[in-house]
Amino acid sequence: MKKLICIALCMAIAACCTLSLAAKDDKMETDPYAVPQVKNAPIALLYEETTDTVLFSREADKPNPPASMTKVMTATLVLEYDPELKGTMVVPEEAMSKENCSWLDTDHLEVGEEVSVWDLMNYLLIASGNEAATTLAIYVAGDIPTFVDMMNKKAAELGMTSTHYVDPHGLSSVPQLITANDMLKLCRYAMKNDTFREIVSTREGRIPASNKRSEAFCFRNSNSVLDPLGNRFYDTGFSDDIIGIKTGYIPDSGMNLSCAMQHGELRFYSVVMKGKGMFLEGEPCYTHCLDTATLMRYARTFARFGYGEGELVEQAKSGLKCLDVAADRDVYILYQDNKQPDYTVTYVSDIASAKKGDTVGTITLRDEFGNVRTAELIAAKDAAVQAWVIYAAAGLIIAIAAVCIALRKRSRAK
């Protein structure tokens, strides 16, 4: 992120040296199947989307300043205003005011610079440019207060009942607040947009030469779990599966990170807030990244079990009859891949007389988080005689015919 952040983090690191042993303990957790301790994060959440499962939650309803995670909402409103990001904006003086841009990188936007909305969005979400946030807010709404009203209206629309915005960049603390559960709602909504997803999964970007600069400047993604840059503590081995989304830091918020990972057919989201800097094995590191990596490592031990709507569950048998049964709705749970999924199938009617479309039973799935998911079982077609009965009858007929033929031949021979 910005240079001033680095200075503040260095101060935090110096203050937290004595916590290095605790961080080392976190890093040294060797059982990936154990529930993670996540010792450093006062606020943490891990969620899987396709099964609607919360795997880990700590103080997920406790408000905290979002800091630059605010920019997810800013970007969401920009995309709803200009879905193809085709516009161009001149950076206003307001974007460089102390209130809206209290620090700058060596390379940054300039007042009066003409920048495409596409480049502004990349700078906003990849490098966390505060001056881009204000510029984009004015592009959409004409002024900051109107844009903030739009932010709060959108938050209410998404059910973010504990969230309140006062700026488009996140530099404010109280009363700009969000909870981990609300941030999860925002992340899930934002990540439905293909353009947003493309930008937040990008490791580096650039602002091209313009009317105010003769050369382009480049920037890297502030999410070190997605872009470890060779740091051995953040290099999880699965960074290619990390698909976004946003970091955030001001002194009052601590170090925040919302993150998304695609693991096969599963999509995990984590939110970690109030992280800090510390030393780990003599090297500086940041616990919002360490705790996110720990949560995602745990997430990767899970697989999905269940059935989609209309998918064949089993072939049930009753007497000489059999019946293909299917789930009437999607029904899924998570289970750790070193265990067996827990489920039961119960039939509530005689399947021997069932017709296609009849409800004949239920399937119940249970996970280790206390979730119980059920679906009705529907006859996929009419009950039919089991194949072995048909084969046996055919075999018997053939055998009888063979005996008859043999007897007839014997009779003629006499």
N, C-alpha and C positions, 0 to 999 in steps of 0.2 A: 504494500500500500504506500502511503506517503512517508516522506523522510521524518516528519515529526513523530509519526507512529513509531518508527524505529528507535528514536531517542527515548520515547516514553517506555518502550518495551525493554530497552537496555536498563533503565532504572528499575523496572519491575523485576528483571532478571537478577540484578544485584541484590534486591530485597528478598528474593526467593531462593537464594543459593542453598539454604539449609533444607529445602524441600527436594533436593535432587535425589535422595535415596528413595523417597516415595515414588517419584517419577520412574526411577529405575525399576522399582517393583512392578509398576504398571507395564513397562516395556517387556519385562521378563515373564509375564504371564504366558505359560506354555500350553495350557489346555484350551484350545479354541472352542470347545464345546461347553465350557463352564460359563455361567452368567458373568459378564464382565463387571469388574468392580468399579471402573470409571471413577477413580479416587479423586480426580482433580476438578471435575465439573460440578458445580452446585446445581446447574440446570442441564438436563440431558434427556433426549428422546430418540427412540429408534422405532421406525414404522415400516411395514411392508404393504404396498398398495394393492396388489392383485388379490390378496386375501384379507385386506382390511384388518391387519394385525399389529398391535403395539407390542414390541418385543422387550422394550426397556423404557422406563419413565421415571424421572426424578424431578420434582418441582416443576412439572410441565405447565402448570397454570400460574406460575409466579411471574409477575411482570418484570421486565428488564429492558433497558434501552436497546433498541435493535442496532444502533450505529449504522454502518453502511449496508446492513441487510435491508434497510429501508429502500435501497435502490432497486430491489426486486419489484416493489409496488410501483415505483417511478417508471421502470421499464415496462411493466404491465400496461400502465395507462398510455404510454407512448405507442405501444403496439396496437392498442385498441383505437387510437386516434389516427395512426398512420401505419397500417398493417404491413406495407411493403417497404417502409422506411425510405421513401423516395425523396423526402424533403431536404432542404438545406437551411442552415441557421447561422446567423451571425452572433458570435459570443458577446453577450451584453456586459456592461460594466458591473451590473449586479452580481454576475457569476463570480467575479473576482473580489467581492467585498469580504471583509473579515468574517462576517456573519455566515456567509455561504461557502467560504473557501479559506479556512484558517491556516492551511498549509498547502504547499505546492511541491511537486517534484521538480528536479532541475529542468526536465522537459515537461511542458504543460501548454494548455491552450492560452491564447492571447485575446485580450479585448479587441473586438472588431474582426476577429478571424472568421472566415467563412468555412464551415465544416458541414459535411453531409450528416444527416440524421443517422445513417448507417454507421459512420465512423464514431459519432458521439455515443451511440448505444454500445459499441464495442469498448470504447474507452470507459464508459460508465460501469459496465458489468465485468470486464476483464481486469482493468487496472484500478477500478473504483474511483474514477475521477469525479471529485466534488463539483468542479466547475462545469462538467458535462451534465450533472444532475440539475443544476439551476437553469442552464441553457435549455435543456429539454423540457423542463417544467414550464418555462415561459413560451416555448414553441407550442406546447399543447394548449395552455390555458391563458396565456397573455400576461399573467402575473403569478407570484408565488402563493398568495392567500387563496386564490381561486383553485389553483392546482391542489393545495393541501385539502381543501374541501372535497375535491374529487377523490383524493386518496382515502379520506375517512368514509366517504360514501361507498367506495368500492370495498373497503374493509368490512363495513356493515353488511354489504351484499354477500360477501363470502362467509359470513358468520364469525368474523374475527371480533368477538364481543369484548375482549380485554385489550384491544389495540387502539392507540391514539397517535396520530401523526401531527407534527407541527412544522416539518420541513421535508424537502424532497431528497435530502442527501444523508441525513442521520447524524449530523453534528450536534444536535440538541440532545439533552438527556431527559430529565423530567420536564414536561409531562409526555414526552415522546416515549411510549412504552409498547411492548409486545410480549406475549408469552410464547413458549415453545410450541404449544398446541396451535396457537394462531399462526405462527410462522410456518408450521407444517401445512396448514390450509392454503396459505399463500403460495408456498413452493409447489404444491400439487397443481394448483390452478395455473401458475405461470409456466410450469413445465409441459403443459398441454400444447403450448404454442411452439411450432416447429422452429421459427426464427429465434425465439428466446432460447430454446434448447441448443440450437447451433452455436449461439454466441457464448453461453456460459460453459460450454464444454471445450471451448477453444483455449489453447495454452498461451498464445501470444497474439498480439495485434499491433497495429501501427496507425498513426495519424499522418497522412501524406503531407507533402509540401503544400503551402497555401499562400494566400495573399499576405500573410504575416510571417511566413517562414520559408527559407529556401530549401530546407531539407526535411524529410520525414523523421519522425521519432518513433521508436518501438517500445512496447511494454509487455510485461508478463502477467499471467494470471495470479491473483493474490491467494488463491486456494492451493495450499501446498500439498494437500492430499491428492488433488488432481494433477498438480505440476510440482513434483518433489525436488526437481533441479539437483538430483544427486544426493540430497540429504538422506542419510541412512535411516534416520528415525521416522521419516515420512514416506520412505520408499517401501510401500507395502507389498509390492509385487502384483497388485491388481489396480494400479492407477489408471490403466486403460479402460477399466470398467466404471470409473468415476465420471459422471456426466454433468456435473455442476454442483451447488449453484452459487453461493455468495458468502463472503467473509464480512466482518464488521468489527471496528474497534474505536471506542473513545474511552477515556479514563473511567467514566462512570459505568460503562457497560461491561468492562472487561473484554476479553477476546471472544468473539462470536463466530460461529460457522454453521451454516445450513449446507447440507451436502446430499447428493443423490448418487445412487449406484445402480447400474443395471447388471444383474447377475443371472444370466440365462433368461428365463421367463419371469423372474422376480425383479421388482423395482423397490429398492429401499431408500428411505429418507431418514436423515439424522439431523438433529438440531442440538448444538452445544453452545451454552452461553456462560459468560463470566469466567472464561479461561484466563490464564496468566502465563508469564514468561518464567522459565527456570533453567537450571543447568542439568543436563543429563549426560553422565559419563564425561564431564568436563566441557561439554559443548552446549551452547544456548539452544533452547527449543521452546515450543509454545504448546500449551496443553490443549487448546481447542483442536489442534491438528492431531495430537497424540490420542486424545479421547475419541475423536471421530474415527481414526484408524482402528482403534480398539473395538468400537461398536460395529463398524463395517466388517471387520474380521470375524466377529461373532455372527453377524448376519449371514456370512457366506457358508456357515455350517448347516443352513436350513435349505430344505427342498419343499416343493409344493405337492400336496396330495389332494385328489378329489376328482370331480367330474363336471364337465360343462353341460349346459342345457341340452337335452336330447342325446347325450353321450351314453353308450351302453355301459351299464354297471356290471351286470352278470347275466348268466342264463340260469334261471331258477327252475327247479324240477319238483314235480308232484306226481307220484305214481308213474304212469306211463307218459305223462305230458311234460312239456318244457315250455318256458316262456322267457323271451328276451325282455329285460327291464332296463329302463333308462331314467336318468334324473330329470325332474321337471324344471330345474333351474340350476344355475351355477352354484356349486358347493365345494369350497376349498378350505384347507387348513395348511399351516406350516408344520413341519416336523424336522427334527435334526436327522441328517442323513446317516448317522450311526445307530439310528433306532428304527422301529417299525411304526407306521401311522396307526392311530387308534380309531377304529370305526366299527359300527355294527349295522347290520341289515335286518330289518324286521318286516315280515309279511302280515298283512291284516286281513287278507281275504284268500279264498281258495283260487290259486293261480290256474288250476286245471280248466276252469271255465272262463278265464279272462279273455276279453276282447281288446283289440287295439285301442289305446287311449284310456283304458280303465286305470284307476289308481289302485295299486295292489300292495303298497307298503311304504316304508321310509328308510332312508339311510341317514345315520347320525355320525358326525365326525367330531372328535375332541382333540384340542391341542393342549400343550403344557402351560398355556397362559390363561386357561380357564374358559376359553371360547368353545361353544357348542354350536355346530352348524348342521342344519338338517335340510333334507329335500325329500319330496315325495317321489316314489318310484312308479313309473307309468309303463304300462304294457306297450312295447314298441311295435308289436303285431299280435295277432290272435295266438292263443296257446295252441301248440301243435304236438303231435305224437313225437316222442324222442327218436332221434335218428337210429339209435341202436335197436329200437323196437321194429322199425321199418326194415332195417338190415336183417334182423333175426327172422322176421316174417318172410322176407324174400328168400333167405337161406333155407327156411323150412319148406317153402313151396318148391324151391329147386330140388331139395332132397327128396320130397315126395314124388316129384315128377321123375327124378332119376330112378327111384324104386319102381315106379309104375312101368317105365320103359324097360327096365331090366326084367321085370316079371313077364311083360308081353313078349320080349325076345325069347325067354325061356319057354314060354307056352308054345310059340311057333316052332321052336327046335324040337319039341316032342312030336 
